[in-house]
Amino acid sequence: MSGRPRWRRRLLLALAATFGVPLLVETTIQLVGDPRYARIAEQAAAGAPYWGLARAGLYEVADEALRFRLAPGFRATIGGVDYRVNAHGLRGPAVATPKPAGARRVLLLGDSYAFGLGLTEDAAIPAQLERALAAAGDAAVEVVNGGVPAYQTEQERLLLERVGFALEPDVVVLLYFANDKLPAPLTWAPAIATLYHDELPLPHRWKPLLARSFLYALVAKADATRRGERGEYDSRGPRHWPVTVTRLDAIAAACAARRIPLVLAAVPEMPSTRELLDPAHESAQDHAAVLALAAERGWPCVDLLAGMRDKLKGKGFEKVWLSLDPVDTHYNAKGCAFAAELIAPAVRAALQRP
């Protein structure tokens, strides 16, 4: 009998060490102050639009496939720029459904480049494309902004299927950026207002709550670091290209099934002008792969690298960047205007298809 109490004590000590110590550490961190909150506040204060928007509530949790989406009804002014999200969960004004008789509509899908991060609605590519079409004689064509910062191609496909087709677009434009080909989408953690990699084998519905834990975040970060070291989050090179091909084919097939023309617009990764002008650099090769796939599949594709080179006359891509200090290679208003001018002819041709 004397051995049984000792066995129980040992079990209790083991349980306390397994669960009690982490719980005590977590409680202490939360009482003292989770360092993640201060770090995110610093990034928002530095003026980066994404962090300010995230803290203001731009995103909401979605299901495991989509992961996150823009929060309908969101409205905030960040860095002097007004942002609003309509009832469909898209940036911009309300979109009439069903589409008014005789109206023509273009849906522009993409990530933060399409969304217009750091820019007013009027300066972003969708609004500038609408004006470029009107200037070319295609008046009364509405261009809907379907851009969501941090989306990759599979999320863009899901958004098209779940929201986009119901808007009855006459043309779909996919603004494809090189890092859209990453296989794993990010997870939205509302408690800490950030997107992060969390591929731990747990139900997605638990993760927004688990992200409140500093210790859980450490485990998720360690797993993401391990995956990153294996190249799973490297957007350059051919590793994830088969995933991209499958996803782009799926988007094209979904549009073809509904007899909606698809226009691809390839945004070059812009680490520097020097790298962009080097045809042997990985970013240039990735861009060339998109163009080659579009040519093979017969998809209309706008080469924004060649077009921007021509418009800038070799004076440097930095002229169309949002910021040089710190460097932010999202397009500024001038860059969006150039992109819209380059995309407009392909959209006009698609609108004229029988």
C-alpha positions in Angstrom: 0.0 0.0 0.0 2.9 2.4 0.8 4.0 2.3 -2.9 0.6 3.6 -4.2 0.8 7.1 -2.6 4.4 7.5 -3.9 3.2 6.5 -7.4 0.4 9.1 -7.2 2.8 11.8 -6.0 5.1 11.1 -8.9 2.2 11.2 -11.3 1.1 14.5 -9.9 4.6 15.9 -10.1 4.9 14.8 -13.7 1.6 16.4 -14.6 2.6 19.6 -12.8 5.9 19.7 -14.7 4.2 19.0 -18.0 1.2 21.4 -17.7 1.8 23.5 -14.6 5.1 25.0 -15.5 4.1 26.1 -19.1 0.8 27.5 -17.6 2.8 29.4 -15.1 5.2 30.8 -17.7 2.3 31.7 -20.0 0.4 33.4 -17.2 3.5 35.4 -16.2 4.1 36.5 -19.8 0.5 37.7 -20.1 0.6 39.6 -16.8 3.9 41.2 -17.5 3.1 41.9 -21.2 3.2 39.8 -24.3 6.2 41.2 -26.3 4.3 40.6 -29.5 1.9 43.4 -28.9 4.6 46.0 -28.4 6.4 44.8 -31.6 3.2 45.1 -33.7 2.5 48.5 -32.2 6.0 49.6 -33.2 5.5 48.4 -36.7 2.1 50.2 -37.0 3.6 53.4 -35.6 6.4 53.2 -38.2 3.8 54.0 -40.8 3.6 50.7 -42.8 0.0 50.6 -44.1 -0.4 46.9 -43.6 0.2 46.9 -39.8 -2.1 49.9 -39.3 -4.9 48.2 -41.3 -4.4 44.9 -39.5 -4.7 46.5 -36.1 -7.8 48.5 -37.2 -9.6 45.2 -38.1 -9.2 44.9 -41.9 -9.4 41.1 -41.7 -11.7 38.5 -40.2 -11.2 34.8 -39.8 -12.6 32.5 -42.6 -12.6 28.8 -43.0 -9.5 26.5 -43.3 -9.4 26.8 -47.1 -9.7 30.6 -47.4 -8.1 31.3 -43.9 -9.0 35.0 -43.8 -10.9 37.7 -45.8 -11.6 41.4 -45.7 -14.2 42.3 -43.0 -17.4 43.6 -44.6 -18.2 47.1 -43.4 -14.6 47.8 -42.4 -13.7 51.5 -42.5 -10.6 53.3 -41.3 -8.1 56.0 -42.1 -4.5 54.9 -42.0 -1.7 57.2 -42.8 -4.1 59.8 -44.2 -5.6 57.2 -46.6 -9.3 56.2 -46.3 -10.1 52.5 -46.6 -13.5 50.9 -46.8 -14.8 47.4 -47.5 -18.2 46.8 -48.9 -20.8 44.2 -48.1 -19.2 41.7 -50.5 -16.0 41.9 -48.6 -14.2 43.8 -51.3 -12.4 47.2 -51.1 -14.5 50.1 -52.5 -18.0 51.2 -52.8 -21.1 49.0 -52.9 -21.4 46.8 -55.9 -25.0 46.4 -57.3 -26.3 42.8 -57.5 -27.8 41.7 -59.8 -25.8 43.7 -62.3 -27.9 46.5 -63.8 -29.1 45.8 -67.3 -26.6 47.0 -70.0 -23.8 47.5 -67.5 -20.4 46.0 -68.1 -18.2 45.0 -65.2 -14.5 43.9 -64.8 -13.3 42.1 -61.7 -9.7 42.6 -60.9 -8.3 39.9 -58.6 -4.9 39.9 -56.8 -3.1 40.6 -53.6 -1.9 43.9 -52.1 -0.9 45.2 -55.5 -4.5 45.0 -56.7 -5.9 46.2 -53.4 -3.8 49.3 -53.5 -2.0 49.1 -50.2 -1.0 52.6 -49.1 -3.1 54.3 -51.8 -6.6 55.9 -52.0 -9.2 54.0 -53.9 -8.9 56.4 -56.8 -5.1 55.9 -57.1 -5.2 52.1 -57.0 -5.1 50.0 -60.2 -8.8 49.1 -60.4 -10.0 52.7 -60.4 -7.2 53.8 -62.7 -8.1 51.0 -65.1 -11.7 52.1 -65.1 -10.6 55.6 -66.1 -8.2 54.3 -68.7 -11.0 52.3 -70.3 -13.3 55.3 -70.3 -10.5 57.4 -71.9 -10.2 54.8 -74.6 -13.9 54.9 -75.4 -15.2 52.2 -73.1 -17.4 54.4 -71.0 -19.6 52.9 -68.2 -17.3 50.0 -67.5 -17.1 49.3 -63.8 -13.9 47.8 -62.4 -14.4 46.1 -59.1 -11.4 45.8 -56.7 -11.0 42.1 -55.7 -7.5 42.5 -54.2 -6.8 41.2 -50.7 -3.4 41.8 -49.2 -1.4 38.6 -48.6 -3.6 36.4 -50.7 -2.0 33.7 -52.8 -3.4 32.2 -56.0 -5.6 29.5 -54.4 -7.3 32.1 -52.2 -7.9 34.3 -55.2 -9.5 31.3 -56.9 -11.8 30.7 -53.9 -12.7 34.4 -53.7 -13.6 34.3 -57.4 -15.8 31.2 -56.9 -17.5 32.3 -53.7 -17.9 36.1 -54.4 -16.6 37.1 -57.8 -18.8 35.2 -60.2 -22.0 36.3 -58.3 -21.0 39.9 -59.3 -21.5 38.8 -63.0 -18.2 40.1 -64.4 -17.8 40.4 -68.1 -14.0 40.1 -67.8 -11.8 38.7 -65.0 -8.3 40.2 -64.6 -5.8 38.3 -62.5 -3.0 40.4 -61.3 -0.4 37.7 -60.6 2.6 38.4 -58.4 5.5 36.0 -57.9 5.0 35.2 -54.3 1.3 34.3 -54.9 2.6 30.8 -55.8 3.4 29.8 -52.2 1.4 26.7 -51.4 0.6 27.5 -47.7 -1.7 30.5 -47.0 -1.2 32.6 -43.9 -3.4 32.3 -40.8 -5.1 35.4 -39.3 -4.8 35.8 -35.6 -7.2 38.6 -34.5 -5.9 38.6 -30.9 -2.5 39.9 -32.0 -3.7 41.5 -35.3 -1.3 39.7 -37.5 -1.0 37.1 -40.3 1.5 34.3 -39.7 2.5 30.9 -40.8 0.8 28.2 -38.7 0.9 24.7 -40.3 0.8 22.8 -37.0 -1.6 19.8 -37.4 -4.5 21.2 -35.4 -8.0 22.2 -36.5 -8.0 25.7 -38.1 -10.9 26.8 -36.0 -8.7 26.4 -32.9 -5.9 28.5 -34.2 -7.2 32.1 -33.7 -7.7 31.3 -30.0 -4.4 29.4 -29.6 -2.6 32.4 -31.2 -3.3 34.3 -28.0 -0.7 32.1 -26.3 2.9 33.3 -26.5 4.2 29.7 -26.0 1.9 28.3 -28.8 3.2 31.1 -31.0 6.8 30.1 -30.3 6.0 26.5 -31.3 4.3 27.6 -34.5 7.2 29.9 -35.3 9.7 27.2 -34.7 7.8 24.9 -37.1 7.6 27.7 -39.6 11.3 28.4 -39.3 12.0 24.8 -39.9 9.8 24.8 -43.0 11.4 28.0 -44.2 14.9 26.5 -43.9 13.7 23.7 -46.1 12.6 26.3 -48.7 8.9 25.8 -48.3 8.3 29.6 -48.1 10.8 30.6 -50.8 8.7 32.2 -53.5 11.6 32.3 -56.1 12.6 29.4 -58.3 10.8 26.4 -59.7 10.0 24.6 -56.5 6.4 25.7 -56.2 5.8 26.2 -59.9 3.7 23.0 -60.4 1.3 24.4 -57.7 1.0 27.7 -59.6 0.3 25.9 -62.9 -2.5 23.9 -61.3 -4.1 26.9 -59.6 -3.9 29.1 -62.7 -5.4 26.3 -64.8 -8.2 26.1 -62.3 -9.0 29.8 -62.5 -8.9 29.7 -66.3 -11.2 26.6 -66.3 -13.7 28.3 -64.0 -13.8 31.4 -66.2 -14.1 29.3 -69.4 -16.9 27.3 -67.9 -18.9 30.5 -67.5 -17.7 32.0 -70.8 -16.0 34.8 -69.0 -12.7 36.0 -70.6 -9.7 35.9 -68.3 -6.8 38.4 -68.7 -3.6 37.7 -66.8 -1.3 40.6 -65.8 2.1 39.5 -64.6 3.6 41.8 -61.9 7.4 41.4 -61.7 9.0 41.0 -58.3 10.9 44.2 -57.8 13.8 43.7 -55.3 15.9 46.2 -57.3 16.1 47.6 -60.8 19.5 45.9 -61.2 18.0 42.5 -60.5 15.0 43.1 -62.7 17.1 44.0 -65.7 19.2 40.8 -65.3 17.5 38.1 -67.3 19.5 35.4 -65.4 18.1 36.5 -62.0 15.6 34.2 -60.4 12.9 37.0 -60.2 13.2 37.6 -64.0 13.1 33.8 -64.7 10.0 33.4 -62.5 8.4 36.3 -64.5 9.3 34.7 -67.8 7.8 31.4 -66.7 4.4 33.1 -66.2 4.6 34.6 -69.6 5.5 31.3 -71.2 2.7 29.5 -69.5 0.2 32.1 -70.6 1.5 31.8 -74.2 1.3 28.0 -74.1 -2.3 28.1 -72.7 -3.5 30.9 -75.0 -4.3 33.3 -72.2 -4.1 37.0 -72.9 -1.2 38.2 -70.7 0.1 41.6 -70.0 3.8 41.8 -69.4 4.1 44.6 -66.8 7.9 44.2 -66.7 8.4 44.9 -70.4 5.7 47.6 -70.3 7.2 49.4 -67.3 10.7 49.2 -68.7 9.4 51.0 -71.8 7.5 53.6 -69.9 10.4 54.3 -67.6 12.9 54.4 -70.4 15.6 52.7 -68.2 15.3 55.4 -65.5 14.7 52.9 -62.7 11.7 51.1 -61.3 12.2 52.9 -58.0 10.2 55.8 -59.6 7.0 53.7 -59.3 7.6 52.3 -55.8 5.4 53.4 -52.9 8.4 54.3 -50.7 12.1 54.3 -50.8 12.6 54.9 -47.1 11.9 52.3 -46.0 11.8 50.4 -49.3 8.2 49.4 -50.2 7.9 48.0 -53.8 4.2 48.3 -54.0 3.2 50.7 -56.7 2.6 54.3 -56.0 -0.1 56.2 -57.9 2.2 56.7 -60.9 3.0 53.0 -61.0 -0.7 52.1 -60.7 -1.5 54.5 -63.6 1.2 52.8 -65.8 -0.1 49.4 -64.9 -3.7 50.4 -65.7 -2.6 51.9 -69.1 -0.8 48.6 -69.9 -3.7 46.4 -68.9 -6.5 48.4 -70.5 -5.9 47.3 -74.2 -6.1 43.6 -73.2 -9.3 44.3 -71.2 -10.8 46.2 -74.1 -10.1 43.3 -76.5 -11.7 40.9 -74.0 -14.8 43.1 -73.7 -15.3 43.0 -77.4 -15.2 39.3 -77.7 -18.5 37.8 -78.8 
